[in-house]
């Protein structure tokens, strides 16, 4: 198995991939990478460099109107199959010190063969403007877990219907629907896999605490007052990212105990969703579709650097909204919108901002599309 054998190499290489990457497209088919790497052996380091090069090539596919499903499954598949897409490699320099091998290698990846293979295996999909949601809620009633269908899940689905958002009402996940998927990464991964097969693009999950506050006699009738404390998170199915988390607490009273519970849950769910769904829907459309004024792709960056680049563009270009479409391996893709549209955004202004970023240093590559701007991290000397 590749993964256990390479764990030491992975730990050693992660710090240098981003700094050492130097990629340039020689044709529409091939992508070339030049990497400064180190590992316990020459073979181990080269294997990890090849896997990294293939994964980086996959990250470039997000510069389109499509995205990739099954990220966990895709990553496992690439670990097993990456060598099929490596068409050339050479060691440019080598030195060894205290049991560690330091290399500069050149890797060639057949981008077209990789795309054709992933497309044949149906990893590609085109996001909908209005996604389908699946709801799971871990509910407690007076501190005891609710048996069966949570009242709060029903309330959430009813509120989604009023907001004209599609949801999947069936219990598609093997662990049923009374679970908070944010609390267990393994269950979240399993739910994401099932959701993708069911055409679900977003998970709406969280926890609800229902408690009897008091019983009170009103006009000779016994009234029950319940409190509902609800927390919900929106999670992208394709990459597992938490998009937003919101909480609200509501109270309701009724002489019918079950009605008091339902009304309290409904008030909490309605308030959260009315506050979050319109904002989420707008952000989703601008992040997942390719209707942006510009799409910017930056290679050779990590999570922190990708966030810093996004902030820098948004700060420097007044009125421009920047949405990170993806970050796969070390390739980030952003959608840039000008919602005011008083005047078109100047492409040169975007390019100049990228040139002026001090860390990481970037250089721009030519593109065939006026809409697409591509930059790569400059290797450290």
Secondary structure, 3 states (H helix, E strand, C coil): CHHHHCHHHHHHHHHHHHHHCEEEECCCCEEEEEEEEEECCHHHHHHHHHHHHHHHHHHHCCCCCCEECCHHHHHHHHHHHHHHHEEEEEEEEEEEECCEEEEEEEEEEEHHHHHHHHHHCCCEECCCCCCCEEEEEEEEECCEECCCCCHHHHHHHHHHHHCCCCEECCCCCCCCCCCCHHHCHHHHHHHHHHHHHCCCCEEEEEEEEEEEEEEEEECCEEEEEEEEEEEEEEEECCCCCEEEEEEEEEEEEECCHHHHHHHHHHHHHHHHHHHHHHHHHHHHHHHHCCCCCEEEEEECCCHHHHHHHHHHHHHHCCCCEEEEEEEECCEEEEEEECCCCCCCCCHHHHHHHHHHCCCCCEEEECCCCCCEEEEEECCCC
